Amino acid sequence: MGGVEVPDASGLAGWSDADVIAHAVADALLGAAALGDLGQHFPAAAVSEGASSLEILSRTARLLTDAGYRVVNVDATVIIQEVRVAPHREGMIRKVAGALGIEEAQVSVKATTTDHLGFAGRGEGAAAMAVALIDRTGSDVSSPAR
């Protein structure tokens, strides 16, 4: 998760390496720039099985740059019941920031549980949500992105 191997996690299944944090951040960035979604830019047929989600995140950052945007900050929340994220948080922040080419201070990663409700609460999987603030390259943060 977040580019960090978490030893006490049983692992998630997916076509790429199933990094829920990297995928949520990439989708948030694409959405903020109105550039579509991960499936549009990285369809399963074009992404090799086990592909690095951090590489997908880096490629997403390049898509934003090419469209004239820069990342101001990202905030990701992983929803998982049994795995403790806190011991790995700094590593996740470092990896996500590195993939995006931004400072660690511009990345937030946190976790929550569902108090044993739903698939995540039963330990059957994890989910992640992310929000991103972007800005047009060369403009100040107070001006609208679009």
C-alpha positions in Angstrom: 0.0 0.0 0.0 1.3 3.4 -0.9 4.3 1.7 -2.5 5.3 0.0 0.8 5.1 -3.7 1.4 3.2 -4.2 4.7 4.4 -7.5 6.2 1.3 -8.1 8.3 -1.1 -7.7 5.4 -2.3 -10.7 3.5 -2.2 -8.9 0.2 -4.8 -7.6 -2.2 -5.6 -9.1 -5.6 -5.7 -7.1 -8.7 -4.4 -6.9 -12.3 -1.6 -4.5 -11.4 0.0 -4.8 -7.9 -3.4 -3.7 -6.4 -2.0 -0.7 -4.5 -5.3 0.8 -3.4 -3.6 4.1 -2.2 -1.7 4.7 -5.4 -4.9 3.9 -7.5 -7.1 6.2 -5.4 -4.6 9.1 -5.7 -4.2 8.6 -9.4 -8.0 8.6 -9.9 -8.3 11.7 -7.7 -5.7 13.5 -9.8 -7.3 12.5 -13.1 -10.7 13.6 -11.8 -9.5 16.9 -10.5 -8.1 17.7 -14.0 -11.2 16.3 -15.7 -9.0 13.8 -17.6 -11.1 10.7 -17.2 -10.2 7.8 -15.0 -7.6 5.1 -14.6 -9.4 2.6 -16.8 -9.4 5.1 -19.6 -5.7 5.8 -19.5 -4.5 2.4 -18.2 -6.9 -0.3 -19.5 -6.1 -3.8 -18.3 -5.2 -4.8 -21.9 -2.4 -2.2 -21.9 -1.1 -2.8 -18.4 0.9 -5.9 -17.7 -0.2 -8.1 -14.9 1.5 -7.1 -11.7 2.5 -3.7 -13.0 3.8 -1.1 -10.5 1.0 1.1 -9.3 3.7 3.7 -8.4 4.7 3.7 -12.1 1.0 4.2 -13.0 0.9 7.1 -10.5 4.1 8.6 -12.0 2.6 8.4 -15.5 -0.6 10.0 -14.2 1.5 12.9 -12.9 3.0 13.3 -16.4 -0.5 13.3 -17.9 -1.4 16.2 -15.6 1.8 18.1 -16.4 1.2 17.6 -20.1 -2.3 19.0 -19.6 -0.9 22.1 -17.9 -1.5 21.2 -14.2 0.7 20.8 -11.2 -0.2 18.8 -8.0 -0.7 21.1 -5.0 -1.5 18.3 -2.5 -3.1 14.9 -2.2 -4.8 13.3 0.8 -5.5 9.5 0.8 -7.5 7.4 3.3 -7.2 3.7 3.3 -10.1 1.7 4.7 -8.9 -1.5 6.2 -9.7 -3.4 9.4 -6.8 -5.4 10.6 -3.7 -3.8 9.2 -1.9 -1.1 11.1 -1.0 1.7 8.7 0.6 4.1 11.1 4.0 2.2 11.3 4.3 2.5 7.5 2.8 5.9 7.0 6.0 7.9 6.5 7.3 5.3 3.9 4.0 5.5 2.1 4.1 9.3 2.0 7.7 9.2 0.8 6.9 6.7 -2.0 3.7 8.6 -3.2 5.5 11.9 -3.1 8.4 10.5 -5.1 6.1 9.0 -7.7 4.4 12.3 -8.1 7.5 14.4 -8.1 6.3 16.5 -5.2 7.4 17.2 -1.6 6.4 14.8 1.2 4.7 17.8 3.0 2.2 17.8 0.0 1.0 14.2 0.7 -1.2 12.9 3.5 -1.9 9.2 4.1 -4.2 8.0 6.9 -6.3 5.0 7.7 -9.7 4.1 9.2 -11.7 1.0 9.8 -15.4 0.2 9.3 -15.7 -1.2 12.8 -16.0 -4.8 11.3 -18.8 -3.8 8.9 -18.8 -4.7 5.2 -16.1 -6.5 3.2 -13.3 -4.4 4.6 -14.5 -4.9 8.2 -14.6 -8.7 7.6 -11.0 -8.5 6.4 -12.0 -9.5 2.8 -10.3 -6.5 1.2 -9.5 -2.8 1.5 -10.6 0.4 -0.1 -9.1 3.8 -0.4 -10.4 7.3 -1.1 -8.3 10.3 -2.1 -8.8 13.9 -2.8 -6.3 16.1 -4.8 -5.8 19.8 -5.2 -4.3 20.8 -8.5 -3.5 24.1 -10.1 -2.8 25.3 -13.6 1.0 25.5 -14.1 2.2 29.1 -13.5 -1.0 30.3 -11.8 -1.4 31.0 -8.1 -3.4 28.5 -5.9 -6.3 31.0 -5.5 -7.2 31.0 -9.1 -9.6 28.3 -10.5 -8.0 25.3 -12.0 -10.4 25.3 -15.0 
